[in-house]
């Protein structure tokens, strides 16, 4: 599983011109599911994302997690995080999970992070849809997290 996490002051995702997920202060998480990922991977990665200390404390140090700053999370599925460009210029996506399995684990990840933060602080995109994502990256802070 691969997560591209951005600390944001706001973010939203739209499908066919309709906003389906929106947050203010918090994390925008682009989530890619890889071949071989499991429910245990979801649990591990949701915990890692929720506890990632990338918000500043009173001394200006990145020492607080999204829960400690009362932030929200927007999760957007993105299989292209598994694009392999080592050979040629056209990405190869063979390491990405098949769509049915990826959707199941995307939903699992959402449930796991909701269990940590609460359901009303977690917004999401639409799996498999053509989405437009708007964000204001705060910092900028962008972190790459990959499961073992």
C-alpha positions as CSV (number, residue, x, y, z in Angstrom):
1,X,0.0,0.0,0.0
2,X,1.2,3.4,-0.9
3,X,0.1,6.7,0.7
4,X,0.9,10.2,-0.6
5,X,-0.1,12.4,2.4
6,X,-0.3,16.1,2.1
7,X,-0.9,18.5,5.0
8,X,-3.6,20.8,3.8
9,X,-5.5,23.9,4.9
10,X,-8.3,22.8,2.7
11,X,-9.1,20.1,0.1
12,X,-12.0,18.9,-1.9
13,X,-12.8,16.3,-4.5
14,X,-15.5,16.6,-7.2
15,X,-17.1,14.2,-9.6
16,X,-19.0,15.5,-12.6
17,X,-19.0,19.0,-11.1
18,X,-20.4,17.9,-7.7
19,X,-18.4,18.1,-4.5
20,X,-18.4,14.7,-2.9
21,X,-15.8,15.1,-0.2
22,X,-14.3,18.2,1.4
23,X,-12.2,19.1,4.5
24,X,-10.6,22.1,6.0
25,X,-7.4,21.8,8.1
26,X,-6.1,18.2,8.0
27,X,-4.7,15.6,5.6
28,X,-5.3,14.7,2.0
29,X,-4.4,11.1,1.5
30,X,-3.9,9.6,-1.9
31,X,-4.1,5.9,-1.5
32,X,-2.8,3.2,-3.8
33,X,-3.5,-0.5,-3.1
34,X,-0.9,-2.9,-4.2
35,X,-1.0,-6.6,-5.2
36,X,-0.7,-8.6,-2.0
37,X,-2.0,-5.9,0.4
38,X,-4.4,-7.2,3.1
39,X,-6.8,-6.0,5.8
40,X,-3.8,-6.0,8.2
41,X,-2.0,-3.7,5.8
42,X,-5.0,-1.4,5.9
43,X,-5.0,-1.3,9.7
44,X,-1.3,-0.7,9.9
45,X,-1.3,2.1,7.3
46,X,-4.4,3.8,8.7
47,X,-2.8,3.9,12.1
48,X,0.4,5.3,10.6
49,X,-1.4,8.0,8.7
50,X,-3.5,9.0,11.7
51,X,-0.5,9.2,14.0
52,X,1.9,10.8,11.6
53,X,3.3,13.8,13.5
54,X,3.4,16.5,10.8
55,X,1.5,19.3,12.4
56,X,3.4,22.0,14.3
57,X,3.3,22.3,18.1
58,X,3.5,25.6,20.1
59,X,7.3,25.7,19.4
60,X,6.9,25.3,15.6
61,X,8.2,21.7,15.6
62,X,6.3,19.0,13.6
63,X,5.2,17.1,16.7
64,X,1.4,16.7,16.5
65,X,-0.8,14.3,14.6
66,X,-4.1,15.1,12.8
67,X,-6.2,14.1,15.9
68,X,-4.2,16.4,18.2
69,X,-5.0,19.4,16.0
70,X,-8.7,18.4,15.5
71,X,-8.1,18.0,11.8
72,X,-9.9,16.0,9.2
73,X,-8.9,13.5,6.5
74,X,-9.8,13.3,2.8
75,X,-9.0,9.9,1.3
76,X,-8.8,9.6,-2.5
77,X,-8.1,6.3,-4.3
78,X,-5.2,6.5,-6.8
79,X,-3.9,3.4,-8.5
80,X,-1.5,5.5,-10.4
81,X,0.7,5.6,-7.3
82,X,1.8,2.1,-8.5
83,X,2.9,3.4,-11.9
84,X,6.4,1.9,-12.7
85,X,8.4,4.1,-15.1
86,X,11.7,2.3,-14.8
87,X,11.4,1.0,-18.4
88,X,10.2,3.4,-21.0
89,X,8.0,6.4,-20.7
90,X,4.6,4.7,-20.4
91,X,3.8,3.7,-16.8
92,X,3.2,0.0,-16.0
93,X,0.6,-0.7,-13.4
94,X,1.1,-4.4,-12.9
95,X,1.9,-4.0,-9.2
96,X,-1.4,-2.4,-8.5
97,X,-4.2,-4.6,-7.0
98,X,-7.0,-5.7,-9.3
99,X,-10.0,-3.3,-9.1
100,X,-12.3,-5.5,-7.0
101,X,-9.6,-6.1,-4.4
102,X,-8.4,-2.5,-4.4
103,X,-11.9,-1.2,-3.8
104,X,-12.4,-3.7,-0.9
105,X,-9.2,-2.6,0.7
106,X,-9.8,1.1,0.0
107,X,-13.1,0.7,2.0
108,X,-11.2,-1.2,4.7
109,X,-8.7,1.6,5.0
110,X,-11.5,4.2,5.4
111,X,-13.2,2.1,8.1
112,X,-9.9,1.7,10.0
113,X,-9.1,5.5,9.9
114,X,-12.7,6.3,10.9
115,X,-12.3,4.0,13.9
116,X,-9.3,6.1,15.0
117,X,-10.6,9.6,14.2
118,X,-14.4,9.2,14.1
119,X,-16.6,8.9,11.0
120,X,-17.5,12.6,10.8
121,X,-13.8,13.6,10.4
122,X,-13.2,11.4,7.4
123,X,-14.2,12.4,3.9
124,X,-13.6,10.4,0.7
125,X,-13.5,10.4,-3.0
126,X,-15.3,7.9,-5.3
127,X,-13.4,4.7,-6.1
128,X,-12.8,4.4,-9.8
129,X,-14.4,7.7,-10.8
130,X,-12.8,10.4,-12.7
131,X,-12.2,13.0,-10.0
132,X,-11.0,16.5,-9.7
133,X,-9.0,17.2,-6.6
134,X,-8.3,20.7,-5.3
135,X,-6.1,21.4,-2.4
136,X,-4.1,24.0,-0.6
137,X,-0.9,22.3,0.6
138,X,0.0,23.7,4.0
139,X,3.8,24.1,4.4
140,X,4.1,22.6,1.9
141,X,4.3,19.3,3.6
142,X,4.1,16.1,1.5
143,X,5.0,12.7,2.9
144,X,5.4,9.3,1.1
145,X,4.4,6.3,3.2
146,X,4.8,2.7,1.9
147,X,4.0,-0.5,3.6
148,X,6.7,-3.1,4.0
